Amino acid sequence: MRIANQSLTLFRWLALSGFLGLLAGCASMSPEECRTANWREQGMRDGQNGQPRSYLEEHREACGKVGVTPDARSYEAGRAIGIKQYCTPANGLEEGRYGHTYRNSCPPELERAFLDRYRAGYRVYEAQRRVENLTSEQRSKQYNLDRAKDDKARDSLRRQLRDLDYSLRRARDDLYYEEQRLRP
């Protein structure tokens, strides 16, 4: 009985620790980061990660809980440097290919070139996802066909597999086309 109580206590402690960890993970910065922040460097990191200008408000909220007020001027100076590194056409392409969300963070003079490449990369990402989804669906149908018992069900699954095969060929062609469009 004592071991069961200790196990239950340990389980509760771990669950509470995990929950508190999740709550802390929601803050943009930890209390320790707030106390030791170099706001110019923080702004630069946020800019390099494509965080919008409004992200400073999240830092203000997180750090306000421990009595720290961000240095907005230093933060903005650093972010201005970082955002220029983020808002390049090459990075736009990479962000799009990975399916990352664009947070409207680039300044107008950099946004057009960034977005042109971002959209091209995102089209490749979507085409790749379509191929992956159809391939997964095809595997599932094949699995069901291998286990089907009656002829009517097998016939239906074969028709569905033929349709999927056609759709998958088109999706692969679309992916190839989008990848070719990326080449200069």
C-alpha positions as CSV (number, residue, x, y, z in Angstrom):
1,M,0.0,0.0,0.0
2,R,2.8,2.4,0.9
3,I,4.5,1.8,-2.5
4,A,1.2,2.5,-4.3
5,N,0.8,5.8,-2.4
6,Q,4.4,6.8,-3.2
7,S,3.8,5.9,-6.9
8,L,0.6,8.0,-6.9
9,T,2.4,10.9,-5.2
10,L,5.3,10.7,-7.7
11,F,2.7,10.5,-10.6
12,R,0.9,13.6,-9.3
13,W,4.2,15.5,-8.9
14,L,5.3,14.6,-12.4
15,A,1.9,15.6,-13.8
16,L,2.0,18.9,-12.0
17,S,5.6,19.6,-13.1
18,G,4.6,18.8,-16.7
19,F,1.6,21.1,-16.5
20,L,3.7,23.9,-15.0
21,G,6.3,23.3,-17.7
22,L,3.7,23.7,-20.4
23,L,2.5,27.0,-18.8
24,A,6.1,28.3,-18.7
25,G,6.5,27.2,-22.3
26,C,3.7,29.6,-23.4
27,A,5.7,32.7,-22.3
28,S,7.9,34.3,-24.9
29,M,10.8,34.4,-22.3
30,S,11.5,32.8,-19.0
31,P,11.9,34.9,-15.9
32,E,15.7,34.3,-16.0
33,E,15.9,35.4,-19.6
34,C,13.9,38.5,-18.8
35,R,16.3,39.4,-15.9
36,T,19.5,39.0,-18.0
37,A,18.2,40.0,-21.5
38,N,20.3,42.0,-23.9
39,W,17.3,43.6,-25.6
40,R,19.2,44.4,-28.8
41,E,20.3,40.8,-29.2
42,Q,16.8,39.6,-28.3
43,G,15.4,41.9,-31.0
44,M,18.0,40.6,-33.5
45,R,17.1,37.0,-32.7
46,D,13.4,37.7,-33.0
47,G,13.9,39.5,-36.3
48,Q,16.0,36.6,-37.7
49,N,13.2,34.3,-36.8
50,G,10.6,36.4,-38.6
51,Q,8.7,37.6,-35.5
52,P,6.5,40.5,-36.1
53,R,7.1,43.9,-34.4
54,S,4.2,43.1,-32.1
55,Y,6.2,40.2,-30.5
56,L,7.7,42.8,-28.2
57,E,4.3,43.0,-26.4
58,E,4.6,39.3,-25.6
59,H,8.0,39.9,-24.1
60,R,6.6,42.9,-22.2
61,E,3.8,40.6,-20.8
62,A,6.1,37.8,-19.9
63,C,8.8,40.0,-18.3
64,G,6.3,42.2,-16.5
65,K,5.4,39.3,-14.3
66,V,9.0,39.5,-12.8
67,G,9.1,43.3,-12.8
68,V,11.3,43.7,-15.9
69,T,10.4,46.2,-18.7
70,P,12.0,45.5,-22.1
71,D,14.1,48.3,-23.6
72,A,12.0,48.9,-26.7
73,R,14.5,51.2,-28.4
74,S,17.3,48.6,-28.2
75,Y,15.0,45.8,-29.1
76,E,13.8,47.6,-32.2
77,A,17.3,48.4,-33.3
78,G,18.3,44.7,-33.0
79,R,15.1,43.6,-34.7
80,A,15.7,45.9,-37.7
81,I,19.0,44.1,-38.3
82,G,17.6,40.7,-37.8
83,I,14.5,41.2,-40.0
84,K,16.7,42.2,-42.9
85,Q,18.4,38.8,-42.6
86,Y,15.1,37.0,-42.4
87,C,13.4,38.9,-45.3
88,T,15.6,37.7,-48.1
89,P,14.3,35.9,-51.2
90,A,16.4,32.8,-50.4
91,N,14.9,32.6,-46.9
92,G,11.4,33.2,-48.2
93,L,11.9,30.2,-50.5
94,E,13.1,28.1,-47.6
95,E,10.3,29.2,-45.3
96,G,7.7,28.3,-47.9
97,R,9.2,24.9,-48.8
98,Y,9.0,24.0,-45.1
99,G,5.4,25.2,-44.9
100,H,6.1,27.8,-42.3
101,T,3.5,30.5,-41.7
102,Y,4.5,34.0,-42.8
103,R,3.6,36.4,-40.0
104,N,3.6,39.7,-42.1
105,S,6.8,40.7,-40.5
106,C,8.9,42.0,-43.4
107,P,9.1,45.7,-44.1
108,P,7.4,46.9,-47.3
109,E,10.7,47.4,-49.2
110,L,11.7,43.7,-48.6
111,E,8.3,42.1,-48.5
112,R,7.6,41.7,-52.3
113,A,10.8,39.8,-53.1
114,F,10.5,37.7,-49.9
115,L,6.8,36.8,-50.7
116,D,7.4,36.0,-54.3
117,R,9.9,33.3,-53.3
118,Y,7.9,32.3,-50.3
119,R,4.8,31.6,-52.4
120,A,6.8,29.6,-54.9
121,G,8.3,27.5,-52.1
122,Y,4.9,27.1,-50.5
123,R,3.5,25.7,-53.8
124,V,6.2,23.1,-53.7
125,Y,5.4,22.3,-50.1
126,E,1.7,21.9,-50.9
127,A,2.4,19.7,-53.9
128,Q,4.7,17.5,-51.7
129,R,2.0,17.2,-49.1
130,R,-0.5,16.2,-51.7
131,V,1.8,13.4,-52.9
132,E,2.4,12.3,-49.4
133,N,-1.3,12.2,-48.6
134,L,-2.3,10.3,-51.7
135,T,0.5,7.8,-51.1
136,S,-0.7,7.2,-47.6
137,E,-4.3,6.8,-48.8
138,Q,-3.1,4.4,-51.5
139,R,-1.3,2.3,-48.9
140,S,-4.4,2.2,-46.7
141,K,-6.6,1.1,-49.7
142,Q,-4.0,-1.6,-50.6
143,Y,-4.0,-2.8,-47.0
144,N,-7.8,-3.0,-47.1
145,L,-7.7,-4.8,-50.4
146,D,-5.3,-7.4,-49.1
147,R,-7.7,-8.2,-46.3
148,A,-11.0,-7.9,-48.2
149,K,-13.1,-11.0,-48.1
150,D,-15.9,-10.5,-50.7
151,D,-15.5,-9.9,-54.4
152,K,-17.7,-6.7,-54.4
153,A,-15.5,-5.0,-51.8
154,R,-12.3,-6.0,-53.7
155,D,-13.7,-4.7,-56.9
156,S,-14.6,-1.4,-55.3
157,L,-11.1,-1.1,-53.7
158,R,-9.4,-1.9,-57.0
159,R,-11.4,0.9,-58.7
160,Q,-10.4,3.3,-55.9
161,L,-6.8,2.3,-56.2
162,R,-6.9,3.0,-60.0
163,D,-8.3,6.4,-59.3
164,L,-5.7,7.1,-56.7
165,D,-3.0,5.9,-59.0
166,Y,-4.1,8.5,-61.6
167,S,-4.4,11.2,-58.9
168,L,-1.0,10.3,-57.6
169,R,0.6,10.5,-61.1
170,R,-0.9,14.0,-61.6
171,A,0.2,15.1,-58.1
172,R,3.8,14.0,-58.8
173,D,3.7,15.8,-62.1
174,D,2.5,18.9,-60.3
175,L,5.3,18.6,-57.8
176,Y,7.8,18.2,-60.6
177,Y,6.4,21.3,-62.3
178,E,6.5,23.4,-59.2
179,E,10.1,22.3,-58.5
180,Q,11.1,23.2,-62.0
181,R,9.6,26.6,-61.7
182,L,12.0,27.3,-58.8
183,R,15.0,27.0,-61.1
184,P,16.4,30.2,-62.5
